[in-house]
């Protein structure tokens, strides 16, 4: 409101205002131990989604391949395809918490010598899985043998981690040994600060990669909105850490409620509870002969309850549930899902 009153409505630099870039750099230094030059290594965009796409555009093109772990956010493989590169899906296993194993990463990299980028969403959309520091170090060790592969670390959910042990909290991939110079870190304000309509995100990367994404952005959209950027500064500078921690606790309680309700539904399986983000990806393949799309369509028609079929995320037989809503709506939704499944006959157990 202060920015509006001051008529702060002009174009900013393509990379964002100095105030916001400095606030981002300070936040990354204080919380993640990452040192970025706010003048040359941070690019503010119109949402983290734009920053992800620009990171792909800056590193890949026809003849290249991009490693996309599944389950994945549906935009990842489509963004890769738009560049002319080929998305190579790295399947992960439910028993592994849908996390990348170093063994599987090595296999897919060896089989794809033209790989130029690995997209790492941590915490994950849609699974809510979080790669620990120990696992990230293992992945970094594998990538050490493939120096031509850059990493796009989508860390938009990093403030929403529910591990009881602080040592198991989120760690940025750029902080891993020998990974800073080849990692583009993407984050934003839509998730932790619930500023979805502000459309504000950023990419932090070594200067050569940041410059490449800046050149692309200058031809696509120029700067993010000046009012949104002012709001971003306020979020990083003025919101107390106690408020952020309280929000995480609220989300943890919602997660636990949804998990508890799912555990009482016959034929629904959740092997590894999510430890981050605000999604649950239960296996419902015991219904509808595993056709998650048909299940979601019938659920929508009969109960007016919308879930996203896991097939959209490269995880057929599952559904994605978001618990980023009110407790009252969650209770209503779980009641509707339980009633619907109670009327269905599982085709296998």
Secondary structure, DSSP 8 states (H G I E B T S, - for coil): -HHHHTT--S---TT--HHHHHHHHHHIIIII-----TTTSEEEESSHHHHHHHHHHHH--TT-EEEEEES--THHHHHHHHTT-EEEEEE--GGGTT---HHHHHHHHHH-TTEEEEEEESS-TTT-----HHHHHHHHHHHTT-TT-EEEEE-TTTT-B--SSGGGS---GGGSTTTGGGEEEEEESSSSS--GGG--EEEE--HHHHHHHHHHHHHHT-S--HHHHHHHHHHHHHS-HHHHHHHHHHHHHHHHHHHHHHHTSTT-B-SS---BTTEEEEE-TTSGGG-HHHHHHHHHHHH----EEGGGGT-TTEEEEE--S-HHHHHHHHHHHHHHHHTS--S--
